[in-house]
Amino acid sequence: MPTVKITNAALRTMLPSPEPSKQILYWDSDLAGFGVRIAPGGKMTYIVQRDVKGKTRRISLGPVAAFPISDARKLAQVEIGNMLRGIDPVLEERKTRTSSFTLEAALDYYLENNVPEKQKPSPTDAGEGYFRF
């Protein structure tokens, strides 16, 4: 994993790995934990990697084509600061994803999208079940 000063000129010289299934990581020499990941197809993504509470966490900041390196560096500084304070970005993302989706929301979604309007009533609707006790 090469270490270079990540600049616009350096980004233009970075090439994907010659091995078709291997990504390559370039780490910034000025900001520890900030880097660029190059996928086998050549897609470049800004990344941050740090240890948080004993676990190595790597997150994507976004594609290199989406915003300039100066903005990526500022965003990386914020994320690295959060990681150094013990905030795990993976757990935070997981909390955000799971807290907004409840069983009630899942049931409402299912009923709105999967139950036909003119559905034949089931035996349980009439008070009769499949099992008699």
One Martini backbone bead per residue (centre of mass of N, CA, C, O) as a GRO file, in nm:
protein
  133
    1MET     BB    1   0.085   0.045   0.030
    2PRO     BB    2   0.104   0.343  -0.078
    3THR     BB    3   0.274   0.657  -0.004
    4VAL     BB    4   0.124   0.978  -0.067
    5LYS     BB    5   0.059   1.279  -0.195
    6ILE     BB    6  -0.260   1.387  -0.228
    7THR     BB    7  -0.332   1.492  -0.554
    8ASN     BB    8  -0.425   1.570  -0.861
    9ALA     BB    9  -0.169   1.460  -0.992
   10ALA     BB   10  -0.167   1.187  -0.844
   11LEU     BB   11  -0.445   1.087  -0.946
   12ARG     BB   12  -0.357   1.070  -1.253
   13THR     BB   13  -0.125   0.836  -1.186
   14MET     BB   14  -0.323   0.638  -1.085
   15LEU     BB   15  -0.352   0.283  -1.085
   16PRO     BB   16  -0.464  -0.006  -1.128
   17SER     BB   17  -0.445  -0.318  -1.080
   18PRO     BB   18  -0.330  -0.588  -1.270
   19GLU     BB   19  -0.518  -0.738  -1.101
   20PRO     BB   20  -0.857  -0.805  -1.153
   21SER     BB   21  -0.934  -0.860  -0.815
   22LYS     BB   22  -0.763  -0.597  -0.718
   23GLN     BB   23  -0.714  -0.363  -0.493
   24ILE     BB   24  -0.597  -0.024  -0.431
   25LEU     BB   25  -0.397   0.163  -0.192
   26TYR     BB   26  -0.371   0.512  -0.106
   27TRP     BB   27  -0.176   0.703   0.112
   28ASP     BB   28  -0.145   0.978   0.298
   29SER     BB   29   0.128   1.175   0.416
   30ASP     BB   30  -0.037   1.408   0.582
   31LEU     BB   31  -0.307   1.221   0.644
   32ALA     BB   32  -0.384   1.004   0.862
   33GLY     BB   33  -0.622   0.771   0.708
   34PHE     BB   34  -0.602   0.888   0.424
   35GLY     BB   35  -0.748   0.789   0.098
   36VAL     BB   36  -0.727   0.573  -0.199
   37ARG     BB   37  -0.946   0.372  -0.388
   38ILE     BB   38  -0.885   0.115  -0.637
   39ALA     BB   39  -1.050  -0.046  -0.853
   40PRO     BB   40  -1.022  -0.271  -1.103
   41GLY     BB   41  -1.187  -0.065  -1.304
   42GLY     BB   42  -1.087   0.246  -1.176
   43LYS     BB   43  -1.239   0.330  -0.938
   44MET     BB   44  -1.241   0.620  -0.729
   45THR     BB   45  -1.200   0.644  -0.361
   46TYR     BB   46  -1.255   0.794  -0.078
   47ILE     BB   47  -1.086   0.731   0.241
   48VAL     BB   48  -1.115   0.597   0.582
   49GLN     BB   49  -0.872   0.484   0.841
   50ARG     BB   50  -0.936   0.345   1.171
   51ASP     BB   51  -0.920   0.301   1.508
   52VAL     BB   52  -1.202   0.164   1.708
   53LYS     BB   53  -1.193   0.009   1.985
   54GLY     BB   54  -0.990  -0.214   1.830
   55LYS     BB   55  -1.116  -0.143   1.545
   56THR     BB   56  -1.109  -0.154   1.208
   57ARG     BB   57  -1.207   0.131   1.010
   58ARG     BB   58  -1.373   0.165   0.687
   59ILE     BB   59  -1.456   0.448   0.484
   60SER     BB   60  -1.655   0.612   0.257
   61LEU     BB   61  -1.678   0.937   0.102
   62GLY     BB   62  -1.631   0.909  -0.216
   63PRO     BB   63  -1.595   0.995  -0.522
   64VAL     BB   64  -1.355   1.163  -0.692
   65ALA     BB   65  -1.557   1.296  -0.909
   66ALA     BB   66  -1.755   1.453  -0.697
   67PHE     BB   67  -1.496   1.590  -0.543
   68PRO     BB   68  -1.262   1.764  -0.416
   69ILE     BB   69  -0.979   1.723  -0.226
   70SER     BB   70  -1.038   1.944  -0.016
   71ASP     BB   71  -1.313   1.826   0.076
   72ALA     BB   72  -1.209   1.544   0.150
   73ARG     BB   73  -1.011   1.635   0.370
   74LYS     BB   74  -1.221   1.766   0.558
   75LEU     BB   75  -1.396   1.514   0.595
   76ALA     BB   76  -1.168   1.337   0.707
   77GLN     BB   77  -1.111   1.505   0.961
   78VAL     BB   78  -1.387   1.460   1.089
   79GLU     BB   79  -1.385   1.147   1.093
   80ILE     BB   80  -1.121   1.115   1.254
   81GLY     BB   81  -1.216   1.269   1.502
   82ASN     BB   82  -1.448   1.077   1.572
   83MET     BB   83  -1.274   0.823   1.603
   84LEU     BB   84  -1.088   0.938   1.831
   85ARG     BB   85  -1.357   0.970   2.021
   86GLY     BB   86  -1.514   0.673   1.962
   87ILE     BB   87  -1.669   0.688   1.694
   88ASP     BB   88  -1.856   0.451   1.520
   89PRO     BB   89  -1.955   0.450   1.191
   90VAL     BB   90  -2.087   0.171   1.167
   91LEU     BB   91  -2.281   0.190   1.412
   92GLU     BB   92  -2.422   0.453   1.328
   93GLU     BB   93  -2.540   0.346   1.063
   94ARG     BB   94  -2.697   0.111   1.187
   95LYS     BB   95  -2.880   0.282   1.368
   96THR     BB   96  -3.012   0.448   1.145
   97ARG     BB   97  -3.132   0.213   0.982
   98THR     BB   98  -3.294   0.062   1.223
   99SER     BB   99  -3.461   0.300   1.363
  100SER     BB  100  -3.653   0.362   1.097
  101PHE     BB  101  -3.738   0.042   1.115
  102THR     BB  102  -4.033  -0.106   1.185
  103LEU     BB  103  -4.275  -0.333   1.222
  104GLU     BB  104  -4.504  -0.143   1.149
  105ALA     BB  105  -4.380  -0.043   0.883
  106ALA     BB  106  -4.361  -0.321   0.749
  107LEU     BB  107  -4.663  -0.387   0.757
  108ASP     BB  108  -4.766  -0.143   0.602
  109TYR     BB  109  -4.606  -0.198   0.347
  110TYR     BB  110  -4.721  -0.476   0.288
  111LEU     BB  111  -5.026  -0.399   0.276
  112GLU     BB  112  -4.993  -0.183   0.044
  113ASN     BB  113  -4.817  -0.391  -0.171
  114ASN     BB  114  -4.951  -0.717  -0.129
  115VAL     BB  115  -5.263  -0.665  -0.105
  116PRO     BB  116  -5.531  -0.727  -0.253
  117GLU     BB  117  -5.841  -0.589  -0.276
  118LYS     BB  118  -5.977  -0.874  -0.401
  119GLN     BB  119  -5.967  -1.081  -0.161
  120LYS     BB  120  -6.006  -1.376  -0.045
  121PRO     BB  121  -6.134  -1.495   0.220
  122SER     BB  122  -6.045  -1.631   0.504
  123PRO     BB  123  -6.124  -1.853   0.751
  124THR     BB  124  -6.039  -1.644   0.980
  125ASP     BB  125  -6.247  -1.414   0.917
  126ALA     BB  126  -6.507  -1.602   1.012
  127GLY     BB  127  -6.383  -1.758   1.279
  128GLU     BB  128  -6.244  -1.984   1.119
  129GLY     BB  129  -6.022  -2.234   1.137
  130TYR     BB  130  -5.812  -2.495   1.062
  131PHE     BB  131  -5.840  -2.546   1.365
  132ARG     BB  132  -5.990  -2.766   1.595
  133PHE     BB  133  -6.073  -2.778   1.961
   0.00000   0.00000   0.00000
